[in-house]
C-alpha cells in the first residue's frame, strides 16, 4: 500500500527492509523522542527495530492495524499509523513520530489528516482519537489544527523516561469530519 498525499509527502506500509533507516532516524532523534515515546529505549539495535516491525506485521494480521513510514521527497522521515482498531465499536487511535529535522513543515499534520480520512472513508470507522502528552505542544497542535475536540486530560496516562506523563485526549467522529 502506498498513499500519495501530495508531491512531497506519502505513506507506505512499513517493511522489514525499512529497519536500518528507521533505526538510524531513532538514534539521531533519540534524546528528543524519548521525552515522549515509551518504546524508544527498547530500540537499542537494528535487530530491535526489526522486531518492532515484525510486531507491526502481527498487528496487521491479527487486527488490521496499519503502520506506515512517512516519506518526504521519497525519503523515510518517520512513522505513523493506527495504535489499535476496535472493530466492534468502530474506533481507532492514531500515533506518529517524525525526525526532529522535519518537524514544523506540516508533514505530520498532513499524515494525521490522511490517516483520519482513511479511517472514516476506507475502514468505515466512526471515531478517531489522538493522545498527546500535555507538555508536547507540537504533537497537540496536530489534532487541534484538524478539528479534533479536546475531550479531557488523562492523569499519569503513560510511563515515559522515568516519569508519568499526563495526556490530552482528542477525538473526532465521522459526522464531524470535514
N, C-alpha and C positions, 0 to 999 in steps of 0.2 A: 504494500500500500504506500502510495506517495500522494501527498496533498500539496499542491502549489498554492500558496497563499497570495503571493504577488511575485514580481520579477526577482526579488531578492530572498524572500523567506519561504521556506517549505518545511514539511514534516514527512518523515518516513519511519516505518516501523523499525524499531531498534533491532540490530542484528549482532550476532556474536563477533563478527569482524569489526564492529564499532568499538570493541572493548579497549584497544590500545589508545585510541583518540580520546575516548571518554575518561579513561584513567589519567591521561596527561592533563586534560582540562580540569579534572577534580584536583589534581596535585597543584596546578598553577593557581587555583582559586580556593584551595583548601582552608586557609585561615578565615576567609570570608564565609564560605559555605558552611563551615562547622558551627558558625554562630546560629544558624537557622535550621539545619538539617540533621536529624539524629543519626542517620545511617552513614554519614561521611567518614567517620573514624573507623568504620568497619571495612572500608575500601582501602586496603594497605598495599595492594599489588594488582597487576593485570589479571591474575587469576581470580582475585576477589571481585573484580569488575565483571569478569566472565560469569561468575556465579550469580552476581546481581542480575545480569542479563538473562541467564537461564531461569531465574525466578520470575522475571518478566514474562518469559515464554510460558511458564507454568500458569501464571495468572491469566494469560490469554486463552490457553487451552481449557483451563478449569472454569473460567467465568467470563471470557470475552473481554478482559481488561486490556486496553490498548496502551502501550508505551512507545513513544516515538523519540527520535532525535530531532532537535531543532537545527535546521540548515539555514545559514545565511551566506548568500553567494556560493551555494553548494558545499560549504564548509560546516562541519558539525560544531555547534557552539553551545549546546545544552541538551536537556531532555524535558519532555512534558508528556503528560498522559492522564489516565484515569486511575486514581489510587484504589478505587473499588467501584463495583457496579452492583447495586441492589436491584435485580430484575423484578422482584416481586413488587417493590414499592416504586420502581422506575426512577431511581435516583443514582447519582454518581458524585464523585468528588474529584476535582482536578488538582494536580500538583505539577510544579515546574521548577526548574533551576536553569540558570544561564551563566556562562562565563562572565566574570565581572567586567571584562573589557567590552562586552556587548550590551551592557545594561544602559538604560536611558535612551535607547534608539527606537523604542516602541515595538521591538521584536516580540517580547513575551506577551504584550497586550494583544497583538495580532494572533499569536498562538492560542492564548486563552479564549479569544473570540471564536476562533476556528473550532477549537475543541468543544466549546459550549454549543455552537451552532450544529456541529456534527452530532452531539449527544441528542439534541432535540429532533433534528431532521432525519438522521440516518439510524440512530439507535432507538428512536421513539421513546426517549426518556421524558419525564415530566419535571424533574428538579435537578439542578446542578449546584454544588457547593464548592466554595474555595475557603480554606482556612489559612490564616497567616498570623505569625507572631505579632503581638501588639506593637512591639518596637520595630518591626520590619516594615517601615513606611513604603519602601519601593514595592514590595510584594502586595501590600494592602491597597496601593494605588490602582493596581490592575483591575480587581473586581469592581472597585468604585467607578473607574472610567467606563466599564462595560455595563453599568446599570444594575449590578447586583445590589441587593438590600443587605445592610448590616443587621444581622439578626441577634447578635449577642456576643458576650465575652465568655470564653471557656477558661476558667481558672485552672492554672497548673495543668494545662492540656497535654504538654509534651516535655519529656526529659531530654534536654539538648545541652551538650557541652558542660556537663556537671551542674546544671541548674534547670529548674522548671520554667517553662515559658507559658504565659497566658496567650491564648489565641483569640482572634476575632473571627467569628463565623459569618460568612457572606453566603447568600443563596439567591437563586433566581428560578422561577418556574416558567414553563414553556409559554404560558399565556401572557407573561410579562416580557418575553424576549422580543426584540425588535423585528 
